[in-house]
Amino acid sequence: MSDQASGEGTAPQTWAIIVWGLFLGGAVTGISGIAGLIIAYIKRDDLANTPYGSHMTYAIRTFWLGLAACVIGIALAFAGIGFIILLATAIWILYRMIRGLVCALDGRPIPDPKSWF
């Protein structure tokens, strides 16, 4: 039995806001970002024909590209330049999370979800 009286599922905008909220929470807790990633993968096909489908692609790319950059930064930390890479990566991830959340709250899609910024 559903908790929703109208019989409709959760609104697409709500899913995008949940994903970005979990990603932002992951900046503090670490683990909630993984929950956001899982939801983004699960909902990507369901939201494909809505303005919020681009949010799922953008969130997934943010996670994996950010993780790859962090691994490179940690590996290069021993050479001294890794800390700069880690700082730049943290700023880049934060920018993408805030941009995604703002677009979701405004009801807008991510213009180019496969872009770097």
Backbone as a chain_set.jsonl record, in Angstrom:
{"seq": "MSDQASGEGTAPQTWAIIVWGLFLGGAVTGISGIAGLIIAYIKRDDLANTPYGSHMTYAIRTFWLGLAACVIGIALAFAGIGFIILLATAIWILYRMIRGLVCALDGRPIPDPKSWF", "coords": {"N": [[0.845, -1.175, 0.0], [0.531, 2.234, -0.779], [1.837, 5.326, 0.499], [1.013, 7.616, -0.646], [-1.689, 9.596, -1.493], [-2.641, 10.263, -4.026], [-1.787, 8.285, -5.702], [0.272, 8.54, -7.439], [3.802, 8.369, -8.154], [6.878, 9.461, -6.566], [7.767, 12.8, -7.293], [9.707, 13.766, -10.177], [11.429, 15.988, -9.834], [11.815, 15.95, -7.097], [13.337, 13.612, -6.773], [15.748, 14.411, -8.003], [16.536, 16.477, -6.272], [16.849, 14.996, -3.92], [19.011, 13.323, -4.635], [21.075, 15.25, -5.033], [21.115, 16.377, -2.494], [21.951, 14.178, -0.966], [24.485, 13.845, -2.08], [25.696, 16.257, -1.277], [25.525, 15.855, 1.471], [27.268, 13.757, 1.615], [29.696, 15.006, 1.486], [30.157, 15.604, 4.073], [29.578, 13.279, 5.608], [30.543, 11.195, 4.065], [29.516, 8.627, 3.352], [26.866, 8.965, 2.467], [26.945, 9.983, -0.072], [27.38, 7.784, -1.683], [24.933, 6.52, -1.47], [23.407, 8.423, -2.842], [24.536, 8.098, -5.379], [23.717, 5.475, -5.997], [20.913, 5.806, -6.063], [20.788, 7.606, -8.21], [21.65, 5.97, -10.331], [19.575, 4.066, -10.294], [17.281, 5.625, -10.846], [17.845, 6.88, -13.251], [16.967, 5.886, -15.814], [14.179, 6.015, -15.462], [13.752, 8.741, -15.282], [14.577, 9.711, -17.679], [13.193, 11.009, -19.805], [12.52, 13.447, -18.794], [13.16, 16.781, -17.507], [14.881, 16.204, -15.494], [16.379, 13.978, -15.904], [18.881, 14.562, -16.903], [20.145, 15.405, -14.633], [20.688, 13.064, -13.251], [22.614, 11.791, -14.862], [24.625, 13.744, -14.717], [25.188, 13.723, -11.961], [26.139, 11.099, -11.614], [28.436, 11.165, -13.235], [29.817, 13.165, -11.868], [30.414, 11.868, -9.46], [32.072, 9.606, -10.26], [34.154, 10.773, -11.825], [35.157, 12.546, -9.938], [36.0, 10.732, -7.961], [38.034, 9.383, -9.381], [39.823, 11.516, -9.813], [40.494, 12.063, -7.154], [41.829, 9.718, -6.422], [44.051, 9.897, -8.091], [45.111, 12.274, -7.064], [45.746, 11.475, -4.427], [47.67, 9.524, -4.97], [49.643, 11.127, -6.087], [50.273, 12.716, -3.978], [52.48, 12.07, -2.547], [54.475, 13.048, -4.12], [54.179, 15.672, -3.786], [52.536, 17.34, -5.342], [50.036, 16.367, -5.244], [48.326, 17.347, -3.278], [47.469, 19.773, -4.233], [45.995, 18.916, -6.415], [44.011, 17.484, -5.05], [42.744, 19.562, -3.624], [41.811, 21.151, -5.764], [40.084, 19.293, -6.913], [38.2, 18.941, -4.863], [37.012, 21.486, -4.825], [35.961, 21.533, -7.416], [34.113, 19.377, -7.329], [32.371, 20.313, -5.324], [31.386, 22.625, -6.597], [29.97, 21.436, -8.766], [28.033, 19.957, -7.366], [26.571, 21.973, -6.044], [25.715, 23.474, -8.248], [24.106, 21.545, -9.525], [22.107, 21.155, -7.568], [20.958, 23.734, -7.418], [19.96, 24.016, -10.044], [18.109, 21.907, -9.986], [16.339, 22.766, -7.974], [15.366, 25.027, -9.232], [13.958, 23.856, -11.226], [15.131, 23.243, -13.635], [16.893, 21.577, -16.324], [20.223, 20.094, -16.409], [22.311, 21.804, -18.525], [24.387, 20.629, -20.218], [25.022, 17.628, -19.475], [27.24, 15.973, -19.75], [29.448, 17.496, -19.672], [32.489, 19.017, -18.37], [32.159, 21.005, -16.58]], "CA": [[0.0, 0.0, 0.0], [1.308, 3.452, -0.912], [1.532, 6.421, 1.406], [0.566, 8.777, -1.397], [-3.129, 9.526, -1.754], [-2.947, 10.417, -5.445], [-1.394, 7.093, -6.425], [1.445, 8.833, -8.258], [5.08, 8.195, -7.487], [7.602, 10.666, -6.172], [8.0, 13.717, -8.416], [11.073, 13.736, -10.691], [12.22, 17.043, -9.215], [12.161, 15.497, -5.752], [14.452, 12.672, -6.884], [16.968, 15.173, -8.274], [16.905, 17.172, -5.031], [17.339, 13.979, -2.99], [20.356, 12.913, -5.064], [22.039, 16.31, -4.742], [21.214, 16.482, -1.04], [22.804, 13.084, -0.497], [25.854, 14.147, -2.489], [26.208, 17.289, -0.368], [25.711, 15.194, 2.759], [28.463, 12.928, 1.486], [30.866, 15.84, 1.756], [30.331, 15.591, 5.522], [29.555, 11.922, 6.157], [31.278, 10.284, 3.207], [28.751, 7.471, 2.891], [25.59, 9.289, 1.824], [27.196, 10.195, -1.498], [27.208, 6.488, -2.345], [23.48, 6.333, -1.565], [22.988, 9.286, -3.941], [24.971, 7.455, -6.62], [22.84, 4.324, -6.236], [19.614, 6.339, -6.488], [20.95, 8.177, -9.55], [21.652, 4.854, -11.283], [18.246, 3.449, -10.322], [16.267, 6.533, -11.394], [18.268, 7.487, -14.513], [16.065, 5.493, -16.913], [12.821, 6.505, -15.176], [13.707, 10.198, -15.46], [15.251, 10.033, -18.942], [12.411, 11.914, -20.655], [12.142, 14.621, -18.015], [14.307, 17.678, -17.341], [15.719, 15.751, -14.386], [17.235, 12.881, -16.344], [20.244, 15.088, -17.034], [20.707, 15.494, -13.283], [21.203, 11.747, -12.871], [23.868, 11.616, -15.597], [25.58, 14.7, -14.161], [25.565, 13.246, -10.627], [26.956, 9.896, -11.784], [29.754, 11.604, -13.73], [30.484, 13.889, -10.788], [30.951, 10.888, -8.511], [33.167, 8.799, -10.79], [35.289, 11.63, -12.184], [35.707, 13.036, -8.68], [36.726, 9.631, -7.338], [39.269, 9.179, -10.15], [40.736, 12.629, -9.526], [40.969, 11.887, -5.779], [42.818, 8.639, -6.434], [45.269, 10.475, -8.687], [45.655, 13.234, -6.097], [46.357, 10.742, -3.313], [48.891, 8.898, -5.489], [50.653, 12.163, -6.311], [50.532, 13.457, -2.742], [53.855, 11.769, -2.145], [55.34, 13.886, -4.941], [53.964, 17.058, -3.383], [51.514, 18.07, -6.105], [48.741, 15.737, -5.03], [47.479, 18.181, -2.434], [46.868, 20.774, -5.123], [44.978, 18.191, -7.179], [42.908, 17.189, -4.132], [42.027, 20.815, -3.365], [41.087, 21.507, -6.993], [39.005, 18.32, -7.061], [37.165, 19.257, -3.871], [36.315, 22.687, -5.303], [35.217, 21.133, -8.616], [32.97, 18.558, -6.896], [31.445, 21.202, -4.621], [30.739, 23.442, -7.625], [28.999, 20.625, -9.503], [26.917, 19.612, -6.483], [25.754, 23.176, -5.832], [25.072, 23.782, -9.534], [23.041, 20.572, -9.719], [21.02, 21.433, -6.637], [20.299, 24.979, -7.835], [19.165, 23.716, -11.247], [16.968, 21.071, -9.586], [15.386, 23.61, -7.245], [14.752, 25.93, -10.208], [13.197, 23.076, -12.194], [15.833, 23.272, -14.92], [17.836, 20.48, -16.548], [21.634, 20.455, -16.562], [22.405, 22.049, -19.972], [25.228, 19.623, -20.871], [25.402, 16.784, -18.354], [28.508, 15.28, -19.968], [30.537, 18.48, -19.667], [33.364, 18.998, -17.196], [31.686, 22.016, -15.63]], "C": [[0.891, 1.239, 0.0], [0.871, 4.502, 0.099], [0.957, 7.631, 0.674], [-0.888, 8.607, -1.814], [-3.448, 9.562, -3.241], [-2.588, 9.183, -6.256], [-0.187, 7.307, -7.326], [2.708, 8.611, -7.449], [5.68, 9.532, -7.089], [7.911, 11.504, -7.411], [9.459, 13.657, -8.869], [11.976, 14.8, -10.051], [12.681, 16.624, -7.82], [13.326, 14.521, -5.789], [15.765, 13.406, -7.124], [17.449, 15.887, -7.005], [17.446, 16.175, -4.006], [18.768, 13.568, -3.35], [21.382, 13.983, -4.715], [22.194, 16.526, -3.241], [22.095, 15.396, -0.458], [24.259, 13.311, -0.886], [26.457, 15.203, -1.561], [26.423, 16.734, 1.035], [26.949, 14.316, 2.766], [29.743, 13.704, 1.704], [31.18, 15.852, 3.255], [30.478, 14.158, 6.042], [30.389, 10.931, 5.355], [30.412, 9.195, 2.6], [27.471, 7.846, 2.149], [25.759, 9.596, 0.337], [27.029, 8.911, -2.293], [25.718, 6.176, -2.482], [22.921, 7.194, -2.703], [23.352, 8.696, -5.293], [24.054, 6.291, -6.975], [21.466, 4.793, -6.717], [19.704, 6.907, -7.897], [20.966, 7.075, -10.61], [20.261, 4.234, -11.415], [17.245, 4.325, -11.059], [16.632, 7.113, -12.766], [17.334, 7.135, -15.665], [14.651, 6.018, -16.705], [12.682, 7.999, -15.475], [14.27, 10.654, -16.801], [14.491, 11.05, -19.786], [11.878, 13.114, -19.889], [13.346, 15.551, -17.944], [15.301, 17.172, -16.291], [16.57, 14.531, -14.734], [18.673, 13.321, -16.458], [20.924, 15.207, -15.671], [21.33, 14.165, -12.865], [22.535, 11.475, -13.565], [24.958, 12.504, -15.01], [26.078, 14.237, -12.787], [26.473, 12.025, -10.733], [28.354, 10.273, -12.257], [30.526, 12.36, -12.653], [31.134, 12.911, -9.819], [32.185, 10.194, -9.07], [34.372, 9.631, -11.203], [35.96, 12.196, -10.932], [36.514, 11.966, -7.967], [38.054, 9.378, -8.052], [40.287, 10.278, -9.857], [41.297, 12.525, -8.109], [42.023, 10.799, -5.696], [44.136, 9.143, -7.008], [45.921, 11.445, -7.712], [46.344, 12.551, -4.93], [47.663, 10.097, -3.766], [50.004, 9.92, -5.676], [50.959, 12.986, -5.065], [51.959, 13.231, -2.259], [54.871, 12.578, -2.942], [55.145, 15.367, -4.627], [52.873, 17.791, -4.134], [50.116, 17.495, -5.903], [47.792, 16.58, -4.21], [46.786, 19.269, -3.246], [45.747, 20.126, -5.937], [43.77, 17.888, -6.294], [42.087, 18.429, -3.822], [41.206, 21.228, -4.582], [39.906, 20.566, -7.212], [37.861, 18.606, -6.097], [36.348, 20.468, -4.309], [35.43, 22.333, -6.499], [33.974, 20.335, -8.244], [31.927, 19.433, -6.205], [30.683, 22.084, -5.608], [29.646, 22.655, -8.345], [27.799, 20.253, -8.641], [25.997, 20.815, -6.273], [25.026, 23.551, -7.119], [23.907, 22.834, -9.788], [21.847, 20.848, -8.824], [20.253, 22.692, -7.038], [19.427, 24.738, -9.071], [17.945, 22.877, -10.894], [15.911, 21.898, -8.87], [14.657, 24.576, -8.175], [13.916, 25.188, -11.251], [13.824, 23.038, -13.57], [16.71, 22.04, -15.081], [19.273, 21.004, -16.514], [21.848, 20.629, -18.064], [23.227, 21.003, -20.732], [25.762, 18.692, -19.794], [26.718, 16.033, -18.526], [29.685, 16.234, -20.019], [31.361, 18.339, -18.387], [32.899, 20.0, -16.141], [30.209, 22.203, -15.819]], "O": [[1.897, 1.279, 0.708], [-0.291, 4.565, 0.5], [0.469, 8.567, 1.308], [-1.264, 7.599, -2.412], [-4.427, 8.954, -3.675], [-3.042, 9.045, -7.392], [0.322, 6.354, -7.915], [2.691, 8.657, -6.219], [5.068, 10.587, -7.256], [8.276, 10.965, -8.455], [10.356, 13.513, -8.038], [13.144, 14.538, -9.763], [13.808, 16.915, -7.418], [14.212, 14.583, -4.936], [16.784, 13.068, -6.521], [18.644, 15.892, -6.709], [18.404, 16.482, -3.296], [19.632, 13.477, -2.477], [22.439, 13.673, -4.165], [23.29, 16.825, -2.769], [22.896, 15.655, 0.44], [25.166, 13.004, -0.112], [27.594, 15.061, -1.11], [27.386, 17.097, 1.711], [27.6, 14.151, 3.797], [30.768, 13.126, 2.066], [32.32, 16.082, 3.657], [31.387, 13.861, 6.818], [30.884, 9.945, 5.9], [30.573, 8.875, 1.422], [27.036, 7.097, 1.274], [24.803, 9.477, -0.429], [26.588, 8.941, -3.443], [25.29, 5.629, -3.498], [22.053, 6.741, -3.449], [22.574, 8.78, -6.243], [23.66, 6.142, -8.131], [20.918, 4.239, -7.671], [18.792, 6.71, -8.7], [20.361, 7.23, -11.671], [19.823, 3.914, -12.52], [16.434, 3.81, -11.829], [15.799, 7.776, -13.385], [16.948, 8.022, -16.425], [13.993, 6.422, -17.664], [11.613, 8.46, -15.875], [14.424, 11.853, -17.034], [15.122, 11.888, -20.43], [10.892, 13.728, -20.297], [14.454, 15.141, -18.29], [16.429, 17.658, -16.213], [17.397, 14.105, -13.928], [19.588, 12.557, -16.152], [22.148, 15.117, -15.576], [22.37, 14.138, -12.207], [23.476, 10.988, -12.938], [26.092, 12.059, -14.828], [27.268, 14.35, -12.49], [27.469, 11.929, -10.016], [29.346, 9.759, -11.739], [31.743, 12.215, -12.537], [32.276, 13.108, -9.405], [33.235, 10.19, -8.428], [35.508, 9.228, -10.953], [37.184, 12.31, -10.875], [37.585, 12.246, -7.429], [39.082, 9.181, -7.403], [41.473, 10.001, -9.676], [42.458, 12.864, -7.883], [43.009, 10.944, -4.973], [45.206, 8.851, -6.476], [47.142, 11.442, -7.55], [47.405, 12.991, -4.488], [48.652, 10.117, -3.034], [51.175, 9.616, -5.449], [51.821, 13.863, -5.102], [52.562, 14.105, -1.636], [56.001, 12.773, -2.493], [55.869, 16.216, -5.148], [52.33, 18.771, -3.623], [49.129, 18.082, -6.347], [46.58, 16.537, -4.422], [45.644, 19.632, -2.965], [44.683, 20.717, -6.123], [42.629, 18.019, -6.738], [40.859, 18.359, -3.762], [40.043, 21.611, -4.451], [38.842, 21.001, -7.652], [36.692, 18.524, -6.472], [35.124, 20.473, -4.177], [34.286, 22.78, -6.584], [32.896, 20.586, -8.782], [30.733, 19.305, -6.473], [29.474, 22.271, -5.471], [28.53, 23.146, -8.515], [26.669, 20.235, -9.129], [24.774, 20.677, -6.322], [23.849, 23.908, -7.083], [22.838, 23.267, -10.218], [20.702, 20.783, -9.272], [19.023, 22.704, -6.998], [18.289, 25.204, -9.132], [16.862, 23.101, -11.435], [14.718, 21.745, -9.132], [13.492, 24.908, -7.954], [13.242, 25.815, -12.068], [13.132, 22.826, -14.566], [17.219, 21.509, -14.094], [19.504, 22.211, -16.582], [21.592, 19.692, -18.821], [22.799, 20.538, -21.789], [26.84, 18.933, -19.25], [27.259, 15.51, -17.552], [30.796, 15.836, -20.368], [30.975, 17.636, -17.453], [33.207, 19.858, -14.958], [29.594, 23.01, -15.123]]}, "num_chains": 1, "name": "protein.A"}
